[in-house]
Amino acid sequence: MKTTVEIPDSLLRDARSVAARERTTVRALIEEGLRRVTAERKTARPFKLRKVSFGGKGLQQGMGGASWQQIRDAAYEGRGA
């Protein structure tokens, strides 16, 4: 299949240089690069946030029904925020 892709002139010059040195074509380099990137991204696992907890008994007394803003204000109270 044919397609048109715009790349910076400097990158094309570098690719041509590598292709000449390795006795291959720019097309072959592009195919190799795309294969590597697509394979890498297929196997990459999505980010998963790990569970983190602190030893304790949950929220402090009186914070059970508090809003996020109230909890945040209490956490930063006396710390210049």
C-alpha positions in Angstrom: 0.0 0.0 0.0 1.2 3.5 -0.8 0.8 6.4 1.5 2.3 9.9 2.0 4.0 10.9 5.3 5.5 14.2 6.0 8.7 14.1 8.1 11.4 16.7 8.8 14.1 17.1 6.3 16.8 16.4 8.9 15.2 13.1 9.8 15.0 12.0 6.1 18.7 12.9 5.7 19.6 10.8 8.7 17.4 7.9 7.5 19.1 8.1 4.0 22.5 8.0 5.7 21.7 5.0 7.8 20.1 3.2 4.8 23.2 3.8 2.7 25.5 2.7 5.5 23.5 -0.5 6.1 22.8 -1.1 2.4 19.1 -1.0 2.8 16.3 1.4 1.8 14.5 4.2 3.7 11.3 2.2 3.1 12.8 -0.8 4.9 13.9 1.4 7.8 10.4 2.9 8.1 8.8 -0.5 8.1 11.2 -1.7 10.8 10.6 1.3 12.9 6.8 1.0 12.6 7.0 -2.7 13.4 9.0 -2.1 16.5 6.8 0.7 17.8 3.6 -1.2 17.2 4.9 -4.4 18.8 6.2 -2.4 21.8 2.9 -0.7 22.3 0.9 -3.9 21.9 2.8 -5.6 24.7 3.0 -2.6 27.1 0.7 -3.1 30.0 -1.5 -0.2 30.9 -0.7 1.8 34.0 -2.3 0.4 37.1 -2.4 2.3 40.3 -1.3 0.1 43.2 -3.2 -0.1 46.4 -1.6 1.9 49.1 -2.9 2.2 52.7 -1.6 3.5 55.9 -1.9 1.7 59.2 -4.8 3.4 61.0 -8.5 3.2 61.6 -9.8 5.3 58.7 -10.9 8.9 58.9 -10.5 10.8 62.1 -13.5 11.3 64.3 -15.8 14.0 62.9 -14.5 13.7 59.3 -16.9 10.9 58.3 -19.4 13.3 56.5 -16.8 16.0 55.6 -16.4 17.3 52.1 -13.1 16.9 50.3 -12.4 20.6 50.9 -12.9 20.2 54.6 -10.6 17.1 54.7 -8.0 19.0 52.7 -8.2 22.0 54.9 -7.8 19.9 58.0 -4.8 18.0 56.5 -3.0 21.3 55.7 -4.0 23.2 58.8 -1.1 24.9 60.4 1.2 24.2 57.4 0.9 27.5 55.7 -1.6 26.5 53.1 
